[in-house]
Each structure stands twice: as C-alpha cells, then as structure tokens.
Amino acid sequence: MIPLLAAALSVALSLPAAAQTLASEAFAAAARPTSGPAHAIGGYSRGCATGLQPLAETGPTWQVMRTSRNRNWGQPETIRFLQDLSVAATKVGWRGIYIGDIAQPRGGPAPSGHASHQTGLDADVWLRPPTSLTLSRAAREDLPFVSVRTADQREVNANWTPAHQALLRAAASDPRVDRIFVAAAIKIAMCRTATPADTPWLQKIRPEVGHDSHFHVRLKCPAGDTLCETQTPTVAELSKGGNGCDATLQWWVTDFLEPPAADGPAAPARKHPRQYTLADLPAQCSDVLRAR
C-alpha cells in the first residue's frame, strides 16, 4: 500500500466517525487505482470506484487539461466515450476536445472542486475549441477557460457557435449518457431552435450553475454494477417526457439569479462532499482504500 495512503487510512479508521480524517484527503492520497475489475460504487456524489483506467494525457483528437490534479481516471466506458466524442468533435469542425476532470484514481470525494466525479462516470469537456493538441503540460495548467455566456448569465455570448451545439447534440445522443450539465443560457439557446425530433437528446441536457466554460457529461451506471446508484429522478421524470424547455428552465434566469425575499427561516446548509468522512460513504469505499 502507498505509505501516504496507508497513513491517511490508518488515522481515518482509528478515530470516531465525527473525528475521522476527511474522505477527500484519504482518496486524494491514493495516487494509483486498485487492481482488478472496474466497478462504480455508490452515487455520483457519494461513492468511489475500483479498477479505474487512465485516459492518456494526449491523444490524436484530445488533450487532458490541468494534469497536475491526477483526475484523468475513469470507468472503461467513460474512457471509450471520451475518445469517441473527441472524434465526433472533428466532424463538427473542431480539432478535437480539451478534457477536464474525470475522477481520482479510486474516485471518491476530491479536496477541491466538484461535488460529484466520484465513481468514474462523470467527465468535464471544455467549451473552448482546441487551437492545438500538442500543448505542453505547463501550458495545460495555465490555459484560460472561455465562457460562452454573458455576464448577466441570461444569454449565450459571441463565443457560442453552431459547432458547440452540434458537439453537445453528439454527446447527448450517445446512449451511454444519462445527462449533461450546462449553463442555463446554453440550454435556453438550444431550446430556441428545438424541434420535436430533438426531444430524445435535448431532454438529457440540464441547466446547472457553473457550467458556462465546460459541459459535464454523466454516464449511466455500467451494466451489472449492482452497487452503482442510478440518479433519481431520471431526466425523463424531470422533464415529464418533454425536452426540458419549460418553466423550470426559465427559473434559472429569473428567480435563481434574483431570488424573491425568503419567507421563513433559511434551510440548514447541507454537508458538501468535501466534508464527508469515510462513514458518509458506502462501506465498500473503505475496502477500496485498503485494496492494492
């Protein structure tokens, strides 16, 4: 076992649950995946994974960004999906894609950034079209994000192009995809040109805060992974069989941005996954940290 991981896990398992080492620290200390078959354990925002595979930092039609994070690990199907999507990008006029975080080597909560990306089934794809696929590792640490949304968050800006929409359509049309998170302004722009024929893929694209410079792809649980928790409600339930271009979407650019005065006490703050201890995760995740 990796010494740093062993030390973190030893502390985590020797203390009462309330005082355990943060799960994010224990999983971040695991620099390598487990051996053996790949499995997604738990939920996208409360889980871990075994047997994750690395996405090569550079491929013929992709590059992994922010490589110092060591978050280019995913379920085998996730790796294949991203490679396929990078080829699809060349068919809409891009050179390929820049890929952000997938997961840590053993999944689990990360000490910075995401609430999800814990089972190897989530991946971020930049909305910045690549100008080069031979960037150095140093350049990939510093290359700025490019937003496709206006400062008031209500509209897409001049950086949004038909190629962006075509790439999102290609991603959402893939049967492996459960849903895709984008800024509300992006979904609204896509809804303006929607036809009934677009419903099967457009319903998978869901508005979420903080997704104006990348889109977040979430794959379905792998077949046979009985410990993988499917997200509920499903996208179909959220959109009630429609394409998601409804009043709920408009809420994101009305009440969400300018909420009405609160009526009654505020709801208690929810624990962020960065605050989870091992006791907050499925019991199998402690075994994942122990495994070689």
Buried (B, 14 or more C-beta within 10 A) or exposed (E): EEEBBEBBBEBBBEEEEEEBBBBBBBBBBBEBBBEEEBBBBBBBBBBBBBBBBBBEBBBEBBBBBBBEBBBBBBBBBBBBBBBBBBBBBEEBEBBBBBBBBBBBBBBBBBBEBBBBBBBBBBBBBBBBBBEEBEBEBEEBEEBEEBBBBBEEBBBBEEBBBEBBBBBBBBBBBBEBBBBBBBBBBBBBBBBEEBEEEBBEBBBBBBBBEEBBBBBBBBBBBBEEBEBBBEBEEEBEEBBEEEBBBEEBBBEBBBEEEEEEEEEEEEEEEEEEBBEBBBEBBBEBBBEBBEBE
